[in-house]
Amino acid sequence: MDKRTRFIILVVLWLATLSAAFFWFMSTRVERLAIAAGPSNGEAFKLASVIAQVYNQSASNVRLDVFETGGSADNARLLEAGQVAFATIQADTRADESVTAVASLYADAYQLIVSDRSEITRFNELAGKRVAIAPEGSGQNSAFWFAAEHYGLSPDAMTALPMSDDAADFAMIMGQVDAVFRVRAPGNLSIRELVRDHPMRLVPIKQAEALSLQRPALRTGVIPAGAYRGSPSLPAVDLPTPVLERMLVARADLQPDLVMQLTRTLFESHSEMVSMNRLAGFIKPFDAEGIVSMPLHPGARLYYDREKPGFWQQNTRMLASLLYVLAILSSLVYALRARLQRAHKVRVSDYSVHLMEIADQAGKSDSVAELRALKDRLLGMLQQIVADLSKDRVTREEFEHFSFTWQAVDTVVRDRLVMMPKVEVNDAKQ
């Protein structure tokens, strides 16, 4: 083996080795996707962490990482900027077309907590009071000012203090604020801890239907009686309040198969997630009647539509009816065609019988007048069959067959006329 051949073999081996290494690396490479999920002590962050944990146990080449943010507004901005793949946001959060829906996680409720000794019984009675609200830039902060505007409360009408949940709880316990406003799921753990050992109560927030006219994502809901304490129950009765969906959303340009896999985890690992976080029990798909202000991601739609019948299944009855009608029409067409064919055969057969009769009479006739009458009958038959041909009463093949027979009979009549004595011919002419 010469040096050139050995060199070529070595190059081929090296290329094969590098290709195998490259494909092995690509198959083992882990793609990391980020979920923006709000504050680390929030319900959305904790639920997102459970979703990521369960997903990472089943996915081999993709890993979800949950990141703490300031809230829904921050999450939407990060998603729009392409810095994260998924996010949790409130349904009324403003977002552009790059944000698409995946699933509804749970329902958040507007909640206003006051001291048991407070005279506040309605939202508009916050005028002149000190209120602990969520930090600026969060969905909760936006929700508070939206409700305040609806009830005619300007920023100057009260003292609104943006702070964290822990700081708000401490300020409320110490009497430094008169009320705490939150948008959280009924039964929220931090609110439960706040009211458990301290004389607190919740204030109803009415007119949810009116609020929904400006923010369609809102709907009328309740905080169930006993949601935070069973005896004595807190609240004492079902408390009306606006509610809205907490959503899992995805970047619109994210690969459909990735979103479909995460959606599958949400619903096919449901029991496992519920055992780790009670809110997982409220996860549900978006349906045609759901209130969602953005389009559904194609990957999520693929999962939701997986069991929908295809076109043929959906239209089985209609197709069966069409086939039944088509069979009837085909039978009718076939019967009509057969009838026409029979009619053609009868008509051509009649012509043939008449021609044979004329030929027989011509052979037996010794009269010029009779032969001329037979010739006139031949001409009449020819005119008639030409008319039948133009009206499709006979086919061209049948006409050609008739023509051949007609010419033969016409020849017979002509020959008989030629054979007649000239005297008879002249007498006939006179």
C-alpha positions as CSV (number, residue, x, y, z in Angstrom):
1,M,0.0,0.0,0.0
2,D,1.5,3.3,-1.1
3,K,1.7,6.5,1.0
4,R,-1.1,8.2,-0.9
5,T,-3.6,5.4,-0.2
6,R,-2.7,5.3,3.5
7,F,-3.1,9.0,3.7
8,I,-6.6,8.9,2.1
9,I,-7.7,6.1,4.5
10,L,-6.5,8.0,7.5
11,V,-8.4,11.2,6.4
12,V,-11.5,9.1,5.9
13,L,-11.2,7.5,9.3
14,W,-10.6,10.9,10.9
15,L,-13.7,12.4,9.2
16,A,-15.8,9.5,10.3
17,T,-14.6,9.8,13.9
18,L,-15.2,13.5,14.0
19,S,-18.7,13.1,12.5
20,A,-19.6,10.4,15.0
21,A,-18.3,12.6,17.8
22,F,-20.3,15.6,16.5
23,F,-23.6,13.6,16.3
24,W,-23.0,12.1,19.7
25,F,-22.4,15.6,21.2
26,M,-25.6,16.9,19.5
27,S,-27.6,14.0,20.9
28,T,-26.4,14.4,24.4
29,R,-26.5,18.3,24.4
30,V,-29.0,19.6,26.9
31,E,-31.0,22.6,25.8
32,R,-31.9,24.9,28.7
33,L,-35.1,26.9,28.7
34,A,-36.0,29.6,31.3
35,I,-39.4,30.2,33.0
36,A,-39.9,33.7,34.4
37,A,-42.2,33.1,37.4
38,G,-42.4,36.1,39.7
39,P,-41.1,36.5,43.3
40,S,-39.7,33.3,44.8
41,N,-42.2,33.4,47.7
42,G,-45.1,33.7,45.3
43,E,-47.6,30.9,44.3
44,A,-46.7,31.2,40.6
45,F,-43.0,30.6,41.3
46,K,-43.6,27.6,43.5
47,L,-46.0,26.0,41.0
48,A,-43.6,26.7,38.1
49,S,-40.8,25.1,40.2
50,V,-43.0,21.9,40.6
51,I,-43.8,21.9,36.8
52,A,-40.1,22.2,36.0
53,Q,-39.1,19.5,38.4
54,V,-41.6,17.0,37.0
55,Y,-40.7,18.0,33.4
56,N,-37.0,17.6,34.0
57,Q,-37.5,14.1,35.3
58,S,-39.0,12.9,32.0
59,A,-37.1,15.1,29.4
60,S,-33.7,14.0,28.3
61,N,-32.4,16.8,26.1
62,V,-34.3,19.8,27.6
63,R,-34.0,21.3,31.0
64,L,-36.4,24.0,32.5
65,D,-34.9,26.5,34.9
66,V,-37.2,28.8,36.9
67,F,-36.1,32.4,37.5
68,E,-37.3,34.9,40.0
69,T,-38.7,38.2,38.7
70,G,-40.7,41.2,39.8
71,G,-44.0,39.8,38.6
72,S,-46.3,39.5,35.6
73,A,-45.3,42.8,33.9
74,D,-41.6,41.9,34.2
75,N,-42.3,38.4,32.9
76,A,-44.1,39.7,29.8
77,R,-41.2,42.1,29.0
78,L,-38.6,39.3,29.4
79,L,-40.7,37.0,27.1
80,E,-41.1,39.8,24.5
81,A,-37.4,40.4,24.5
82,G,-36.7,36.7,23.9
83,Q,-34.7,36.3,27.2
84,V,-37.0,33.5,28.5
85,A,-39.0,30.8,26.8
86,F,-41.9,30.6,29.2
87,A,-43.5,32.8,31.8
88,T,-46.4,33.0,34.3
89,I,-48.6,36.1,33.9
90,Q,-52.0,37.3,34.9
91,A,-54.5,37.2,32.1
92,D,-54.9,41.0,32.1
93,T,-51.2,41.6,31.6
94,R,-50.3,43.6,28.5
95,A,-48.3,41.7,26.0
96,D,-47.5,41.9,22.2
97,E,-48.0,39.2,19.5
98,S,-44.8,37.4,20.5
99,V,-46.5,36.1,23.6
100,T,-48.8,33.0,23.2
101,A,-50.9,31.1,25.7
102,V,-50.2,27.5,26.8
103,A,-52.5,26.7,29.8
104,S,-54.5,28.2,32.6
105,L,-52.7,27.6,35.9
106,Y,-55.2,28.8,38.5
107,A,-57.5,31.7,39.3
108,D,-56.2,34.8,41.1
109,A,-58.7,36.9,43.2
110,Y,-58.6,40.6,44.2
111,Q,-58.2,40.5,48.0
112,L,-58.4,43.4,50.4
113,I,-57.4,42.6,54.0
114,V,-58.1,45.0,56.9
115,S,-57.9,44.8,60.7
116,D,-61.0,43.4,62.5
117,R,-61.3,46.8,64.3
118,S,-61.2,48.7,61.0
119,E,-64.3,50.6,59.8
120,I,-63.4,49.8,56.2
121,T,-66.2,47.8,54.6
122,R,-65.9,48.8,50.9
123,F,-63.0,49.5,48.6
124,N,-63.8,53.2,48.2
125,E,-63.4,53.7,52.0
126,L,-59.7,53.4,51.5
127,A,-59.7,57.2,51.0
128,G,-57.4,58.8,53.6
129,K,-56.0,55.4,54.6
130,R,-52.5,53.8,54.3
131,V,-52.5,50.7,52.0
132,A,-49.7,48.2,51.5
133,I,-49.6,47.2,47.8
134,A,-47.3,45.2,45.6
135,P,-44.1,46.7,44.2
136,E,-44.3,48.9,41.1
137,G,-44.1,47.0,37.8
138,S,-46.0,44.0,39.1
139,G,-49.4,42.9,37.9
140,Q,-50.8,43.3,41.4
141,N,-49.7,46.9,41.5
142,S,-51.4,47.6,38.2
143,A,-54.6,45.8,39.4
144,F,-54.8,48.0,42.6
145,W,-54.6,51.2,40.7
146,F,-57.1,49.9,38.1
147,A,-59.6,49.2,40.9
148,A,-58.8,52.5,42.7
149,E,-59.5,54.4,39.5
150,H,-62.8,52.6,39.0
151,Y,-63.9,53.6,42.5
152,G,-62.8,57.2,42.1
153,L,-59.7,57.0,44.2
154,S,-56.8,59.1,43.0
155,P,-53.2,58.5,44.2
156,D,-53.6,61.7,46.3
157,A,-56.7,60.4,48.0
158,M,-54.7,57.8,50.0
159,T,-51.2,56.7,50.9
160,A,-50.3,53.6,48.8
161,L,-47.1,52.0,49.9
162,P,-45.4,49.5,47.5
163,M,-43.6,46.8,49.4
164,S,-43.0,43.0,49.5
165,D,-45.4,40.6,51.0
166,D,-43.3,40.0,54.1
167,A,-43.0,43.7,54.7
168,A,-46.7,44.3,54.1
169,D,-47.6,41.5,56.6
170,F,-45.3,43.0,59.2
171,A,-46.6,46.6,58.7
172,M,-50.2,45.3,59.0
173,I,-49.5,43.4,62.2
174,M,-47.7,46.4,63.7
175,G,-50.6,48.7,62.7
176,Q,-48.5,50.8,60.3
177,V,-51.0,50.3,57.5
178,D,-54.8,50.1,57.4
179,A,-55.1,47.6,54.7
180,V,-53.2,45.1,52.4
181,F,-54.2,44.6,48.8
182,R,-53.2,41.4,47.0
183,V,-54.1,39.5,43.9
184,R,-53.7,35.9,45.0
185,A,-55.5,32.5,44.7
186,P,-58.2,32.1,47.4
187,G,-56.6,30.3,50.4
188,N,-53.2,31.8,49.7
189,L,-50.7,30.6,52.3
190,S,-49.2,34.0,53.1
191,I,-52.6,35.6,53.6
192,R,-53.6,32.5,55.7
193,E,-50.6,33.1,57.9
194,L,-51.4,36.8,58.2
195,V,-55.0,36.3,59.4
196,R,-54.5,33.1,61.4
197,D,-53.2,34.5,64.6
198,H,-54.3,38.1,64.2
199,P,-57.7,39.8,64.1
200,M,-58.1,40.4,60.4
201,R,-61.0,40.2,57.9
202,L,-61.5,40.5,54.2
203,V,-63.5,43.2,52.5
204,P,-65.8,42.4,49.5
205,I,-64.8,44.0,46.2
206,K,-68.0,44.3,44.2
207,Q,-68.9,45.5,40.7
208,A,-66.7,42.8,39.0
209,E,-69.0,42.9,36.0
210,A,-68.4,46.6,35.6
211,L,-64.6,46.2,36.0
212,S,-64.7,43.5,33.3
213,L,-66.0,46.0,30.8
214,Q,-62.6,47.7,30.9
215,R,-60.6,44.5,31.5
216,P,-62.4,41.6,29.8
217,A,-60.0,39.1,31.4
218,L,-61.7,39.8,34.8
219,R,-64.8,37.9,35.7
220,T,-67.1,37.6,38.8
221,G,-65.8,35.2,41.4
222,V,-65.9,34.6,45.2
223,I,-63.5,33.9,48.0
224,P,-65.3,30.9,49.6
225,A,-66.5,31.0,53.2
226,G,-63.9,29.5,55.4
227,A,-61.1,29.8,52.8
228,Y,-58.7,31.0,55.5
229,R,-60.2,29.7,58.7
230,G,-62.9,27.2,59.5
231,S,-64.0,28.2,63.0
232,P,-64.9,30.9,63.3
233,S,-65.0,30.9,59.5
234,L,-63.1,33.5,57.6
235,P,-64.6,34.9,55.5
236,A,-67.9,34.3,57.2
237,V,-69.8,34.1,53.9
238,D,-68.8,33.7,50.2
239,L,-67.1,37.0,49.4
240,P,-67.7,38.5,46.0
241,T,-64.6,39.7,44.2
242,P,-63.1,40.0,40.7
243,V,-61.0,37.0,39.6
244,L,-58.7,36.4,36.6
245,E,-56.6,33.5,35.3
246,R,-52.9,33.1,36.1
247,M,-51.6,31.8,32.8
248,L,-48.5,29.9,31.5
249,V,-47.4,31.5,28.3
250,A,-44.7,30.9,25.8
251,R,-42.7,32.8,23.2
252,A,-44.5,32.5,19.9
253,D,-41.3,31.4,18.0
254,L,-40.6,28.5,20.3
255,Q,-40.6,25.1,18.6
256,P,-44.0,23.5,18.7
257,D,-42.6,20.1,19.9
258,L,-41.1,21.7,23.0
259,V,-44.3,23.5,23.9
260,M,-46.3,20.3,23.2
261,Q,-44.0,18.3,25.5
262,L,-44.4,20.8,28.4
263,T,-48.2,20.8,27.8
264,R,-48.3,17.0,27.9
265,T,-46.4,17.2,31.3
266,L,-49.0,19.6,32.7
267,F,-51.9,17.1,32.1
268,E,-50.4,13.7,32.0
269,S,-48.3,14.1,35.2
270,H,-51.2,15.9,36.9
271,S,-51.4,13.7,40.0
272,E,-47.7,13.8,40.7
273,M,-47.7,17.6,40.6
274,V,-50.9,17.9,42.8
275,S,-49.1,15.9,45.4
276,M,-46.4,18.5,45.5
277,N,-48.5,21.7,45.1
278,R,-52.2,21.9,45.6
279,L,-52.6,24.6,42.9
280,A,-51.6,22.1,40.3
281,G,-55.1,20.7,40.7
282,F,-56.5,23.9,39.0
283,I,-54.4,23.6,35.9
284,K,-56.7,23.4,32.8
285,P,-56.5,23.9,29.1
286,F,-57.9,26.9,27.3
287,D,-61.1,26.1,25.5
288,A,-63.2,28.0,23.0
289,E,-65.2,29.6,25.9
290,G,-62.2,30.6,27.9
291,I,-61.3,34.2,28.3
292,V,-57.8,34.7,26.9
293,S,-56.5,37.8,25.3
294,M,-53.8,36.1,23.2
295,P,-53.6,33.3,20.6
296,L,-52.8,29.7,21.7
297,H,-49.3,28.5,20.9
298,P,-49.3,25.9,18.0
299,G,-47.5,23.4,20.2
300,A,-50.2,23.6,22.9
301,R,-52.9,23.4,20.3
302,L,-51.3,20.2,18.9
303,Y,-51.7,18.6,22.3
304,Y,-55.2,19.8,22.9
305,D,-56.3,18.6,19.5
306,R,-54.6,15.2,19.7
307,E,-57.8,13.3,20.3
308,K,-60.1,15.3,18.1
309,P,-61.5,13.3,15.2
310,G,-60.0,13.9,11.8
311,F,-61.9,15.2,8.8
312,W,-63.1,11.8,7.8
313,Q,-64.3,10.9,11.3
314,Q,-66.0,14.2,11.8
315,N,-67.9,13.9,8.5
316,T,-68.6,10.1,8.4
317,R,-72.3,10.5,8.4
318,M,-72.2,13.2,5.7
319,L,-69.9,11.2,3.5
320,A,-72.1,8.1,4.0
321,S,-75.1,10.1,2.9
322,L,-73.2,11.4,-0.1
323,L,-72.1,7.9,-1.1
324,Y,-75.7,6.7,-0.7
325,V,-77.0,9.6,-3.0
326,L,-74.1,8.9,-5.4
327,A,-75.1,5.2,-5.6
328,I,-78.7,6.1,-6.3
329,L,-77.7,8.6,-9.0
330,S,-75.3,6.1,-10.5
331,S,-78.1,3.5,-10.6
332,L,-80.5,6.0,-12.2
333,V,-77.9,6.9,-14.8
334,Y,-77.2,3.3,-15.5
335,A,-80.9,2.5,-15.8
336,L,-81.5,5.5,-18.1
337,R,-78.5,4.5,-20.2
338,A,-79.7,0.9,-20.5
339,R,-83.2,2.2,-21.4
340,L,-81.7,4.4,-24.1
341,Q,-79.6,1.6,-25.4
342,R,-82.7,-0.6,-25.6
343,A,-84.6,2.2,-27.3
344,H,-81.8,2.6,-29.8
345,K,-81.7,-1.2,-30.5
346,V,-85.5,-1.3,-30.9
347,R,-85.5,1.7,-33.2
348,V,-82.6,0.4,-35.4
349,S,-84.2,-3.1,-35.3
350,D,-87.4,-1.5,-36.7
351,Y,-85.5,0.2,-39.4
352,S,-83.8,-3.1,-40.3
353,V,-87.2,-5.0,-40.4
354,H,-88.6,-2.3,-42.7
355,L,-85.6,-2.5,-45.0
356,M,-86.0,-6.3,-45.2
357,E,-89.7,-5.9,-46.0
358,I,-88.9,-3.4,-48.8
359,A,-86.2,-5.7,-50.2
360,D,-88.6,-8.7,-50.1
361,Q,-91.4,-6.7,-51.8
362,A,-89.0,-5.4,-54.4
363,G,-87.8,-8.9,-55.3
364,K,-91.4,-10.0,-55.8
365,S,-92.8,-6.9,-57.5
366,D,-93.4,-6.7,-61.3
367,S,-94.9,-3.2,-61.1
368,V,-92.9,-0.1,-61.8
369,A,-95.3,2.0,-59.7
370,E,-94.9,-0.3,-56.7
371,L,-91.1,-0.2,-57.0
372,R,-91.1,3.6,-57.2
373,A,-93.3,3.7,-54.1
374,L,-90.8,1.4,-52.3
375,K,-88.0,3.8,-53.4
376,D,-90.0,6.7,-51.9
377,R,-90.2,4.7,-48.6
378,L,-86.5,4.2,-48.6
379,L,-85.9,8.0,-49.0
380,G,-88.3,8.6,-46.2
381,M,-86.5,6.2,-43.9
382,L,-83.2,7.8,-44.7
383,Q,-84.5,11.2,-43.8
384,Q,-86.0,9.8,-40.6
385,I,-82.8,8.1,-39.4
386,V,-80.7,11.2,-40.2
387,A,-83.1,13.2,-38.0
388,D,-82.8,10.5,-35.2
389,L,-79.0,10.8,-35.5
390,S,-79.1,14.6,-35.0
391,K,-81.2,14.1,-31.9
392,D,-79.0,11.3,-30.5
393,R,-81.7,8.7,-30.8
394,V,-79.3,6.4,-32.7
395,T,-75.6,6.2,-32.5
396,R,-73.2,6.9,-35.3
397,E,-72.2,3.2,-35.4
398,E,-75.9,2.2,-35.7
399,F,-76.3,4.8,-38.5
400,E,-73.4,3.4,-40.4
401,H,-74.8,-0.1,-40.1
402,F,-78.2,1.2,-41.3
403,S,-76.5,3.0,-44.2
404,F,-74.8,-0.1,-45.4
405,T,-78.1,-2.1,-45.3
406,W,-80.1,0.8,-46.9
407,Q,-77.7,1.1,-49.8
408,A,-78.0,-2.7,-50.4
409,V,-81.8,-2.5,-50.5
410,D,-81.8,0.6,-52.6
411,T,-79.6,-1.3,-55.1
412,V,-82.1,-4.1,-55.2
413,V,-85.0,-1.6,-56.0
414,R,-82.9,0.1,-58.6
415,D,-82.0,-3.2,-60.3
416,R,-85.7,-4.3,-60.4
417,L,-86.6,-1.0,-62.0
418,V,-83.9,-1.5,-64.7
419,M,-85.2,-4.9,-65.4
420,M,-88.8,-3.7,-66.0
421,P,-89.9,-3.8,-69.7
422,K,-89.7,-0.3,-71.3
423,V,-93.4,-0.4,-72.2
424,E,-94.4,-0.6,-68.6
425,V,-92.0,2.1,-67.8
426,N,-93.4,4.4,-70.5
427,D,-97.0,3.5,-69.4
428,A,-96.0,4.3,-65.9
429,K,-94.7,7.6,-67.0
430,Q,-97.9,8.4,-69.0
